[in-house]
Amino acid sequence: MHFSAEDLLNVTFIAEPFPLIELAVALVAWQRSDEQAVFGRWRRRLAGELPGPVRPLLDLLRPDGDNPQFVEPFVPDLDGALEAVRASAGRLTLPQLRRTAGRAPGSDSWLRGLWRADPTAWDQLDAALRAGYEAVIAPHWQQIRQCFQADVAWRSRLLAGHGIKAALASTHPLARWSGTTLEVDLPPRYEVRLGGRGLMLMPSPFWTGRPLLADHPGGSYVLCYPAMTPFPLAGPAPADGALDALLGRTRAAVLQCLVRGRTTTELARDLDISLPSASEHTRTLRAAGLITTEREGKAVLHSATGLGVDLLRSGR
């Protein structure tokens, strides 16, 4: 992403999560196979709980997250979001159909019905979105909002203390700056010049891949990226304090432990967590600049950075 000076001065945060966007990202994440240490159990549970009427959405929502935007409206309430989806009928283009049908694992007959503005097909889509929201999103909206708000709070603090480049680079472990260009070395490869439109940041606790770029109806670009606390690590109850709200209880405990350096094995032992889980926590904390990792012989030693220690102090 190529930023102009105007773009760098016009980076903001989305005000709140959007129900149908979180549903879409959750169904995408369910189909992925990465981050198994964190998302594996959630994926297996959802596989047994997902209602049949939701399944048609899998023809639209594929694992790479590059999906038709009409099913992901930037609308904060469910009824309004469903109305926005329905309003797309008749405005979909033939190239969009070809792309969507070419990626769908099932029959494209109902997809063609959507593109023909067939009321039966749109009723099926409405029912699928409602069933998906009720099964996947509604029971966990408190945790979703907690993950979202904690990430915004953290990156706002990072922006204030270290600047906009640090805040944007922390959205993915492979994100790097080259002048005023933010690069993430992952496929598919493309370039975007923001051209003064600015950028809105949108963390998602369900997303696990590279940052995704979308168009906002207001004219800006939107960057969706993995929230620091992924959904499976969010507690079912309100967090005890600011640090728990930001990182989640286990990850906050990991950071606290790393004020004194520990290996991954020592960390797993001291906190009674699995090695894969310890590795996932340290990877995310390292990407956020809160810890450093150095190799000592066959082991790797993790230690809190000055930024991490500062965060611990402020969270007390």
C-alpha positions in Angstrom: 0.0 0.0 0.0 1.4 3.3 -1.1 0.7 6.1 1.3 0.8 9.8 0.5 1.5 12.3 3.4 -2.2 13.0 3.4 -3.0 9.3 3.8 -0.7 9.0 6.7 -2.5 11.9 8.4 -5.8 10.2 7.7 -5.5 6.8 9.4 -8.4 6.2 11.7 -10.2 3.2 13.4 -13.6 1.8 12.6 -15.9 2.8 15.5 -17.3 -0.7 16.2 -17.5 -4.2 14.8 -20.1 -5.0 12.2 -22.2 -8.2 12.6 -22.3 -9.5 9.1 -18.6 -8.7 8.5 -17.7 -10.7 11.6 -20.0 -13.5 10.4 -18.3 -13.6 7.0 -14.8 -13.5 8.5 -15.8 -16.2 11.0 -17.0 -18.5 8.3 -13.9 -17.8 6.3 -11.7 -18.6 9.3 -13.6 -21.8 9.9 -12.6 -23.1 6.5 -8.9 -22.2 6.9 -6.3 -24.5 8.3 -3.8 -22.1 9.8 -3.3 -21.1 13.5 -4.5 -24.6 14.5 -3.1 -24.2 18.1 -5.6 -21.4 18.7 -8.5 -22.0 16.2 -8.4 -25.8 15.9 -10.8 -26.6 18.8 -13.2 -23.8 17.8 -13.3 -25.0 14.2 -14.1 -28.6 15.3 -16.8 -27.4 17.6 -18.4 -25.1 15.0 -18.3 -28.0 12.4 -20.8 -29.8 14.7 -22.9 -26.8 15.5 -23.3 -25.0 12.2 -26.9 -25.1 11.0 -27.7 -26.5 7.6 -29.3 -23.3 6.3 -25.9 -21.5 6.7 -24.1 -23.8 4.3 -24.9 -21.9 1.1 -22.8 -19.0 2.4 -19.7 -21.2 1.9 -20.3 -20.8 -1.9 -19.8 -17.0 -1.4 -17.2 -16.9 1.4 -13.9 -18.7 0.6 -10.9 -19.3 2.8 -8.7 -16.5 1.4 -11.2 -13.9 2.4 -11.3 -12.2 -1.0 -15.1 -12.4 -1.2 -18.0 -10.4 -2.7 -18.4 -7.3 -0.6 -22.2 -7.2 -0.9 -22.6 -9.8 1.9 -20.3 -7.8 4.2 -22.0 -4.4 4.7 -20.5 -1.8 7.0 -23.8 -1.5 9.0 -23.7 -1.9 12.8 -27.1 -3.5 13.4 -28.4 -6.8 12.0 -31.6 -5.7 10.5 -30.0 -2.7 8.8 -27.2 -5.0 7.5 -29.7 -7.5 6.1 -31.5 -4.6 4.4 -28.2 -3.4 2.9 -27.5 -6.9 1.5 -31.0 -7.2 0.0 -30.6 -3.8 -1.6 -27.7 -5.2 -3.7 -30.1 -7.3 -5.7 -30.0 -6.2 -9.3 -26.7 -4.4 -9.0 -24.4 -7.4 -9.2 -22.3 -7.7 -12.4 -21.6 -10.6 -14.7 -17.8 -10.6 -14.0 -18.6 -10.8 -10.2 -20.8 -13.9 -10.9 -18.1 -15.6 -13.0 -15.5 -15.0 -10.3 -17.8 -16.1 -7.5 -19.1 -19.2 -9.3 -15.6 -20.2 -10.3 -14.6 -20.3 -6.7 -17.7 -22.0 -5.2 -17.3 -25.6 -4.1 -21.0 -26.4 -4.8 -23.5 -25.9 -7.6 -23.7 -22.4 -9.0 -27.5 -22.5 -9.6 -28.5 -20.6 -6.6 -25.7 -18.1 -7.2 -27.1 -17.4 -10.6 -30.4 -16.9 -9.0 -28.9 -14.2 -6.9 -27.4 -12.5 -9.9 -30.8 -12.7 -11.7 -32.4 -11.1 -8.6 -34.6 -14.2 -8.1 -36.6 -13.6 -4.9 -36.3 -17.2 -3.9 -32.5 -17.1 -4.0 -32.4 -13.8 -2.0 -34.7 -15.3 0.6 -32.3 -18.2 0.9 -29.4 -15.8 1.4 -31.4 -13.9 4.0 -32.2 -17.1 5.9 -28.5 -18.2 5.7 -27.3 -14.9 7.1 -29.8 -14.9 9.9 -29.1 -18.5 10.9 -25.3 -17.8 10.7 -25.6 -14.7 12.9 -27.7 -16.5 15.5 -25.4 -19.5 15.7 -21.9 -18.0 15.3 -22.1 -14.3 16.3 -25.0 -13.5 18.6 -24.0 -15.8 21.5 -20.5 -14.3 21.6 -21.1 -10.6 20.7 -19.7 -9.5 24.1 -16.4 -11.3 23.5 -16.2 -10.1 19.9 -16.6 -6.5 21.0 -14.1 -6.9 23.8 -11.5 -8.2 21.4 -12.2 -5.4 19.0 -12.1 -2.6 21.6 -9.0 -3.9 23.2 -7.1 -4.0 19.9 -8.2 -0.4 19.1 -7.1 0.7 22.6 -3.7 -1.0 22.2 -3.0 0.3 18.7 -4.1 3.8 19.7 -1.6 3.7 22.5 1.1 2.3 20.1 0.3 5.2 17.6 0.6 7.8 20.4 3.8 6.5 21.7 5.6 5.2 18.6 3.9 6.7 15.5 1.6 5.6 12.7 4.2 3.4 11.0 4.6 1.3 14.1 0.9 0.9 14.5 0.4 -0.2 10.9 3.5 -2.5 10.9 2.1 -4.3 13.9 -1.0 -5.5 11.9 0.9 -8.5 10.6 4.3 -10.2 11.5 5.5 -9.8 7.8 4.4 -6.2 7.5 7.4 -3.9 6.6 7.8 -0.3 5.6 9.8 0.8 2.6 9.7 4.6 2.6 6.0 5.4 2.6 4.9 2.0 1.3 3.6 -0.7 3.6 4.5 -4.2 2.3 3.3 -7.6 3.3 5.2 -10.4 1.5 2.4 -12.8 1.0 0.3 -13.9 -2.0 -1.7 -12.7 -3.8 0.5 -9.8 -4.9 -1.0 -6.5 -5.7 -0.4 -2.8 -5.2 -2.8 -0.1 -4.1 -2.2 3.6 -4.1 -4.4 5.2 -1.5 -4.4 8.4 -3.4 -5.5 10.6 -0.5 -8.5 8.4 0.4 -7.1 7.5 3.7 -7.3 4.3 5.6 -9.7 2.9 8.3 -8.3 0.1 10.6 -10.7 -2.7 11.5 -9.4 -5.5 13.7 -11.3 -8.9 13.6 -10.9 -11.5 16.3 -11.7 -14.2 13.7 -9.3 -13.3 10.9 -6.0 -15.2 10.8 -4.5 -14.3 7.4 -2.8 -11.3 5.8 -4.4 -7.9 6.1 -7.4 -7.5 3.7 -8.2 -4.3 1.9 -11.8 -3.2 1.1 -13.7 -0.1 0.0 -15.7 1.7 2.5 -19.0 3.4 1.3 -17.7 6.7 2.7 -14.8 6.7 0.2 -11.9 5.5 2.4 -10.1 2.1 2.2 -10.6 -0.3 5.1 -7.8 -2.6 6.3 -9.1 -5.7 8.1 -6.4 -7.5 10.2 -6.1 -10.1 13.0 -7.0 -8.6 16.4 -4.3 -9.1 19.0 -6.6 -11.4 21.0 -8.2 -14.0 18.7 -11.7 -15.0 19.4 -10.9 -18.5 20.9 -8.8 -16.8 23.5 -11.4 -14.3 24.6 -12.8 -15.0 28.0 -16.6 -15.6 28.4 -16.8 -13.0 31.1 -15.7 -9.3 31.2 -12.0 -8.9 31.8 -10.7 -8.2 35.3 -8.5 -5.3 34.2 -7.3 -3.2 31.3 -4.4 -5.6 30.5 -6.6 -8.7 30.5 -9.1 -6.8 28.2 -6.3 -6.0 25.8 -4.4 -9.2 25.7 -6.7 -11.8 27.2 -5.9 -13.4 30.6 -3.4 -16.0 29.4 -1.5 -13.7 27.0 -1.3 -11.1 29.8 0.1 -13.8 32.1 2.6 -14.7 29.3 3.8 -11.1 29.0 4.1 -10.8 32.8 6.2 -14.0 32.9 8.5 -12.7 30.3 9.7 -9.7 32.3 12.3 -12.3 33.3 13.4 -14.2 30.2 12.1 -17.7 29.6 12.3 -20.3 26.9 9.1 -21.6 25.2 9.3 -24.8 27.2 9.7 -22.9 30.5 6.8 -20.6 29.6 4.5 -23.6 28.8 5.5 -25.3 32.1 5.2 -22.2 34.3 1.7 -21.3 33.0 0.5 -24.9 32.4 -0.2 -24.4 28.8 0.7 -26.4 25.7 3.9 -25.8 23.7 1.9 -24.8 20.6 -0.2 -22.4 22.6 3.0 -20.9 24.2 4.5 -20.5 20.7 1.3 -18.8 19.4 1.2 -16.3 22.3 4.9 -15.4 21.9 4.5 -15.0 18.1 1.7 -12.5 18.6 3.4 -10.6 21.4 6.6 -10.4 19.3 4.7 -9.1 16.3 3.2 -6.3 18.5 6.7 -5.3 19.7 6.0 -6.4 23.3 8.7 -9.1 23.5 11.9 -10.1 21.7 13.1 -13.6 20.9 16.7 -14.7 20.6 18.2 -18.1 20.0 20.4 -19.6 22.7 21.8 -22.9 21.5 18.9 -25.1 20.7 16.4 -23.1 22.7 14.8 -19.7 22.1 14.6 -17.1 24.8 11.8 -14.7 25.0 11.9 -11.4 27.0 9.6 -8.4 27.4 10.7 -5.3 25.6 10.6 -1.8 27.1 7.2 -1.3 25.4 5.9 -4.5 27.0 7.1 -3.5 30.5 5.5 -0.1 30.0 2.2 -1.8 29.1 2.4 -4.0 32.2 2.9 -1.0 34.4 0.0 1.0 32.8 -2.3 -2.0 33.1 -2.0 -2.3 36.9 
